[in-house]
Amino acid sequence: MSVERQAAQPQSFYDAVGGEPTFRRIAARFYELVAEDEILRPLYPEADLGPAEERLRLFLIQQWGGPAWYSQLRGPTGLGARHMPFRIARPHRDAWLRAMRVAIDDAALAAPHSERLWNQLETMAWNFTTHASPRTPPKV
């Protein structure tokens, strides 16, 4: 009698951290902080931050191995190109990183997962810094 064995598929980061609920918590917490931040809040002219929160959530889900919902709704995830028209200065980047650090920490991920997520998001934030001083706030 032969037993068929399936090769174990490596678990995606998305699945390892708890899937959609984890990224929902991170995005929700991040935008709670944006709403209260004197540097970040003016970057969002909309009264309702819900759509921005959804875009971040869908991006994170897709970026980390979940369903491609972001691309289905918004097209390619070329965030560099999406942010290039906006003047994103160091104070914006630093405030964004502070809020994201809190959001990730509050998600209580295992240390290796938290570090991996943080490292990529930190690198992205540094790459989006386009100007030394703010002129036109980005619409994210």
C-alpha positions as CSV (number, residue, x, y, z in Angstrom):
1,M,0.0,0.0,0.0
2,S,1.5,3.3,-1.0
3,V,0.8,6.5,0.8
4,E,0.9,9.7,-1.3
5,R,2.7,12.5,0.4
6,Q,2.2,16.0,-0.6
7,A,5.2,18.3,-0.3
8,A,4.6,20.8,2.4
9,Q,4.0,24.2,1.0
10,P,6.0,26.9,2.7
11,Q,3.6,29.1,4.7
12,S,3.3,32.6,3.4
13,F,4.1,35.6,5.7
14,Y,0.4,36.6,5.3
15,D,-0.7,33.2,6.8
16,A,2.0,33.1,9.4
17,V,0.9,36.4,11.0
18,G,-2.8,35.5,11.0
19,G,-4.0,36.7,7.6
20,E,-6.5,39.4,6.9
21,P,-7.5,40.1,10.5
22,T,-3.9,41.0,11.4
23,F,-3.5,43.5,8.5
24,R,-6.9,44.9,9.3
25,R,-5.8,45.6,12.8
26,I,-2.5,47.2,11.7
27,A,-4.2,49.5,9.1
28,A,-7.0,50.4,11.5
29,R,-4.6,51.3,14.3
30,F,-2.3,53.2,11.9
31,Y,-5.2,55.4,10.7
32,E,-6.4,56.0,14.3
33,L,-3.0,57.5,14.9
34,V,-3.0,59.4,11.6
35,A,-6.3,61.0,12.6
36,E,-4.7,62.4,15.8
37,D,-1.3,63.4,14.3
38,E,-0.7,67.1,13.5
39,I,1.8,66.2,10.7
40,L,0.0,63.3,9.1
41,R,-3.7,64.3,9.3
42,P,-3.3,67.4,7.0
43,L,-1.9,65.0,4.3
44,Y,-5.4,63.6,3.9
45,P,-7.9,66.2,2.8
46,E,-10.8,63.7,3.1
47,A,-12.9,63.9,6.3
48,D,-13.2,60.1,6.2
49,L,-10.0,58.1,6.4
50,G,-11.8,54.9,5.8
51,P,-10.9,54.7,2.1
52,A,-7.2,55.3,2.8
53,E,-7.3,52.7,5.6
54,E,-8.8,50.2,3.1
55,R,-6.1,50.9,0.5
56,L,-3.3,50.4,3.1
57,R,-5.0,47.2,4.3
58,L,-5.4,45.7,0.8
59,F,-1.9,46.7,-0.1
60,L,-0.4,45.0,3.0
61,I,-2.4,41.9,2.4
62,Q,-1.3,41.6,-1.2
63,Q,2.3,42.6,-0.5
64,W,2.7,39.9,2.2
65,G,1.2,36.9,0.2
66,G,-2.5,37.3,0.6
67,P,-5.2,37.8,-2.1
68,A,-4.4,40.3,-4.8
69,W,-7.4,42.5,-3.8
70,Y,-5.3,45.7,-4.1
71,S,-4.4,45.1,-7.7
72,Q,-7.9,44.1,-8.6
73,L,-9.2,47.5,-7.3
74,R,-6.3,49.8,-7.9
75,G,-4.1,48.3,-10.5
76,P,-0.4,47.6,-10.1
77,T,1.1,48.2,-6.6
78,G,3.7,50.6,-7.9
79,L,3.7,52.7,-4.8
80,G,6.8,54.6,-5.8
81,A,5.1,55.9,-8.9
82,R,1.8,56.6,-7.0
83,H,3.7,58.7,-4.4
84,M,6.1,60.5,-6.8
85,P,3.8,63.4,-7.6
86,F,3.6,64.4,-3.9
87,R,6.1,66.3,-1.8
88,I,6.9,63.9,1.0
89,A,9.4,65.5,3.3
90,R,11.3,64.0,6.3
91,P,8.8,65.2,8.9
92,H,6.1,63.3,7.0
93,R,8.2,60.2,6.7
94,D,9.2,60.3,10.4
95,A,5.6,60.8,11.5
96,W,4.5,57.9,9.2
97,L,7.1,55.7,10.7
98,R,6.2,56.5,14.3
99,A,2.6,55.7,13.6
100,M,3.4,52.5,11.7
101,R,5.8,51.4,14.5
102,V,3.0,51.7,17.0
103,A,0.5,49.9,14.8
104,I,2.9,47.0,14.2
105,D,3.8,46.8,17.9
106,D,0.1,46.9,18.9
107,A,-0.6,43.9,16.6
108,A,1.7,41.9,18.9
109,L,3.3,39.8,16.1
110,A,6.1,37.4,17.0
111,A,9.4,39.2,17.0
112,P,10.8,37.8,13.8
113,H,7.6,38.7,11.9
114,S,7.4,42.2,13.4
115,E,11.0,42.9,12.5
116,R,10.5,41.6,8.9
117,L,7.4,43.7,8.4
118,W,8.9,46.8,10.0
119,N,12.2,46.5,8.0
120,Q,10.3,46.5,4.6
121,L,7.9,49.3,5.5
122,E,10.8,51.4,6.9
123,T,12.7,51.0,3.7
124,M,9.7,51.9,1.6
125,A,9.1,55.0,3.7
126,W,12.7,56.2,3.2
127,N,12.3,55.6,-0.5
128,F,9.2,57.8,-0.6
129,T,10.9,60.8,0.9
130,T,11.0,63.0,-2.1
131,H,11.7,66.5,-0.7
132,A,13.5,68.2,2.1
133,S,10.5,70.3,3.0
134,P,6.8,70.0,2.5
135,R,5.0,72.0,-0.2
136,T,2.1,70.0,-1.5
137,P,0.7,67.4,0.9
138,P,0.3,63.9,-0.7
139,K,-3.1,62.4,-1.2
140,V,-2.6,58.8,-0.1
